Amino acid sequence: MADEVLVSFRGVQKSYDGESLIVKNLDLDIRRGEFLTLLGPSGSGKTTCLMMLAGFETPSHGEIHFDGKLLNHIPPHKRNIGMVFQNYALFPHMTVAENLAYPLTLRKMGKSEIADRVKNGLAMVRLESLGHRYPGQLSGGQQQRVALARALVFEPKLVLMDEPLGALDKQLREHMQLEIKHLHERLGVTVVYVTHDQGEALTMSDRVAVFKDGIIQQIDTASTLYESPANSFVANFIGENNTLRGEVVDLAGELCDVRLHDGALVKARRVAMLGSGEVTSMSVRPERVRLNAAAAGCENRLQARLMEFIYLGDHVRLRMEVAGQGGFIVKVPVGEVDAAWQVGDMMDVGWMARDVRALDALAA
């Protein structure tokens, strides 16, 4: 059953000093078979949640249930949960095959079953010919594959991954993201994945829980988080975002009019419960902004000064000043860049009301 809950956190808190809470009253259901990513900046509580689920930390308050059982006081080795770490945590004195056999030996499986599972585990990560090697003889990507196979070889119901690709270079990291995603799809195992890399979270996950200050700000699919952020923190943390600050001057159903600092009016979707006179931070994605002639048909049109070209191969980012606010980014495909554009030019920028979200006032 797709929506069946495998793990639940209920009222979970964690404090290391008895005063400040790293995790605050966490209620979270993790569905059987899903790939859930815990995403947030350093110190937001995501890794602490993973460590409590693994058994390396104990909740200060609340309960964690796994497959119907209370986990709080069950030691890590009895939870039957797979774990993949950033530093691989392979035994250097054991061969690759022996590393994979280790969790099976701990579970007192027979020799023939261990041999079969090790063989299948190596095939699963395409390392069939490297079972005799030691971790020190492997590349970083190969070591990460071994760590992945070792976490899956005993067929756990749940696999936890703590920044597992953080030590790899960009190209290999992106390749391994897809490998892990495809493995998850093939095996149907439940994965809880921790990262601070929002691109990684968007690429791999069924759902993403965005953490800040020990609280989940929003939990949703990647596309919903990107297209419909619930607050200004999520809007700025997920993907690239332009923020325009202003004051709400009129409300009309789901829309509102916002006056910017230079007096210009912007029509936006009202997401936060805003009233007239309140300050708001509006979110508009760089790819939703139109320029010059293309801006003519937009409900919102403003003047902007071109400040900088940033070339990124397939597209160019234009850094612009809009309504006295710098750092406004517009993404333009390389084929649509006008060779006559120069730094200092005044240009029209525009976007539709549906593409700008009036959120809470962003903290300075």
N, C-alpha and C positions, 0 to 999 in steps of 0.2 A: 504494500500500500504506500503510494508516493508520499502522502502527507503524515504517515505514521511517525510519531516522535521517538527518537532513539535516546537523545540526551536532553535533560532539562535542568536549567539553573533556576532556583527559586529564592528570591530575596538574598542573593549571595553578596557578601561584603568581604573585602580583604584589607587589612591594615597590618603594617609591619611594626609600627611603633605604638599602637593602641590609640592613636589620635587621628592622624590623617588617613583617609580611605583611598586606596589605590583603585579599588573596584567598589562601586556604590549601588547597592540594592539591585543587582542584576537579575532580570527575568529574561530567559532566553530558551527557546525550543530549537533543537537541531533535528532535522528530519532524516529519517533513515534513507541512506543512499545519496544524500545531497553533498555537494561541494560548497562548504561555507567558509568564507574568508573573513577573518577578523583583521580589520584595517584601521590604522591610526598612527599618529606621530609617536615618537619615543615618550614613554611615561604615561600613555593613555589608558593602560590597563589590559591591553589585548594579550600580551604574553603571560601576564599573571593569570588570566582566565584559562589559558591553555595549560599552564603549569598546575593549576588546581584540578583541571580535568585529568591530567596525566597522573596526579598524585604526588607531585614534587612540592606542592604547597597545599596547605589546608585552609579552607574558608574560615574567616573570623566569625561569620554569621551566615545562616541560610543553608540550603541543601542542594546537592548535585546528584541527579539520578541518571543512571546509564542502563538502558534496556530493562527498566522497571526496578532496578536495585539502587539503594542509597550508597553512594560512593565515598562519602566524607572520610571514613576511617579505614577504607580498604587500601593496603599498601600498593605502590605502583606495579610491582611484579605480579600481582594477583588480579589486575584489572583487565588483562587480555586486550590491551590497546597497543597498536603499532605506533612508533615514534620516529620521526626523521628530523635531525638537527642540522643547523647550518655547517657545523664543523665535521659532519658525517659520523663521528663517534664510532668508527670501525676499529676493531682490534688489530693493531699493526703486526702482531706476532702470528696471526692466523691468516690462512689463505682466504681468497674470496669465497670459495665453497665452504670453508670452515666458519666464516662469518655468518653465512646464510644458515648453516646448520645449527648454530649456537642456540637461537630461540626455540628450535625444534627439540634439541637435546634437553633443554630446561623443562620442556613439556613432556619429557620421557616418551617420545615417539620411537617406534621401531626403526632399525637401521635401514630397511628397504624403503619405508615411507619417507624417511629423511632424505635418502638418496634421490627419490623421485621428486620430492618437493624442491630440493636444491636445484636439480636439473631444470624443472619447470620455472623456478624463480629466475635462473640465469637466462633462460630463453625469453622470459617476459620482458627483460630489460636489454635483450640482445647482447649478452656477454657470455654466450655459450663457450667460447674458446679461452676465456680468461679465468676460469675457476681455480686454476693452480697458482695464479699470481698472488702476490701480497699487495695490500693497499698502497704501499709506497712505490709500487711499480706501475700504478695507474694514474691517468690524468684526473683532474678535478671533476670533470663531467662523468668519467667512468666510476669514480669513487661515489659520486652522488647516486648513480644508478644502483650500485651495490647497496647503499644505505636504504634506498627505496625498496629494493627487492627483499632485504632483510626485514623491513617493517611489514611487508605484505605476505611473506612466505608462510606464516602460521595462520593465515586467513582470519585476521581479526575483523570484528564488525566495525571498528573505528580506527582511523589512522590520523595522528596529529603531526603536523609539519610546522616547525618553527623556523621561519626565514631560510628554507632549505637551499635556495638558489643564490643567497646573498654573496657567496664567495666566488661566483662564476662571472666570467666576462659577459658583456651585453649580448653578443650573438649566441653564445652557448646557453645563457639564461633564457633567452626567448625560445630557443629550440627545446629546452627542458620543460618550459611551461606547457608547451603543446604535448610533449611526451607524457607528463603527469596527467594532464587533462584527458588524453586519450586512454591512458591506463584506468583512470577513474570511470570513464564511460564503459570500458570493457568489463571491469570487475564489479562495478556497482557498489563498491565499498563506500562507507561514509567518510568524508575527509573534512577535517577542520584545519585550516591553513592560516598562519599568521604572517603578515607582511606589513611594511610601511610603504611599499611600492604600489601606488594606485593603478598603474598600467598593468602590473601583474595580476592584481585583484580583478580588474575588469576583464582581462583575457580568459581567466581560468574558472571563475566561480559561477555557481547557480545563484547564490545570494551572497551579498557582502554586508557585514555589520561594521559600520563606521563608528569608531570609539573616539571620545574626547573626555579627558578628566574623569575616567572611570565609568562613563555613562555611554550607552549606545545612542548615538544621535539619530541614526536611521538604519534600518535593515531592509534591503530590497534587492531586486535584480540589478545587474550592472547598468543596464539601459535606463531603468527608472531612476537610479541614483544620479546618473549623468543628466538626463533630460528633465527630471522633476525633483531636484534637491529640496529637502524639507526646511533647511535653514542655511544661513550664510556660511557656516563652517563647512557643511557638506559641499555646498556649491564651490567653495574655494579649494577644498581638499581633493575633490574628484575631478580630474581633468583640468583643462585650462579654462579660466573664467575671467570675464570682465565685470568689475563692480562699479556701479554708479550710485552715489549717495544723494539723497534728497529728502524732501518733506512731502508727505501725502496731503493733497489739497482737495481731492474730490473722490468719492466712491461711486461706482456704478456696477452693481452686481459683482461679478467675478473680477472686474477690472478696477483700476484706480489710476488717477492722474497724480504724477509726482513732479514737484518743481525742483530742478537742480540748482546748484549754487549760483549759476550764472543767469537764472531766471527761466531757462528753457523748460518746457513741459514734456514729460514722457508718459505714455500710456502703457501700463504693465498689468500682468496677471497678479491678483492679490493672493499671495500664498499664506503669509503670516496674518494673524488677526489684527490688521492695522486700522486705525481710526484717523480721521482728519487731524492734521497737525503733528502726527507722529513721524519720526525719522525712520527711513528704511534704507537698506542696501539692496540694490537691484542687481540681478545676475543675468548676463547675456553671454552666450558662448561665442567665441571668435568666428566660428564658421557660419554663424547665423547673420552676421553683419554684411550688408551690401554697400557697394561704393558707387558714387556719382550717378550715372544714368540708372543703374540697377536699384539705387536707393529711392528713386522717384515714386515708386509704387508702394512704399512702406508707410505704415501708420506713424512711425517715429522717424524723423529726419533731423539731423544735427550737423553743424559744421565741425570739422576736425582738422587739426594741423598734423601733417606727416612729420614724424620725428626721427624714424630710423627704419632701414630695411634689414631684415634678418633672413638670410638665405638658408633654406633647409632641404635643398635638393628637389623634392617633388612639389614643394610650396614655399611661398615667401610669407613671413610674418611682418606685417607693418605695425610698428609701434606708433601710436597716435595720441594726441592730446585732445580730449573731448570735454567740453564744458568746464575747462580749467583743471581737469583731472588727467594726469599723465598715466602712462602705462596701459592704455587701452589698446588691445591687440586685435588685428583683423588678419585672418588667414586667407591668402589668395593663391590658387593654383598657379604654377609657374607660367603656364600658357595664357593666363589672363592678366599677367602683369603688363602694364603700359610702360613702354620704354621712356615715355616723356615724364613720368612721375619723378619728382625730386624732393629731397628733404626740405621742409619748409613750406611745401605746397599746402593750400587749403583745399579740402575735399569734402564732399557730402558723404555722410554715413547714415545708414538707415537699417531698421529691423522691424519686424512685425510685433504687435502687442503680445501675441501668444508666445513669442520667443524670449520675452524678458519677464523675470519673476521678481516681484516685490517681496523681499524677505525681511527678517528681523534686522535691526540696526547692527552692523558689524562692529565688533569691539575694536577700538583704535589700537 
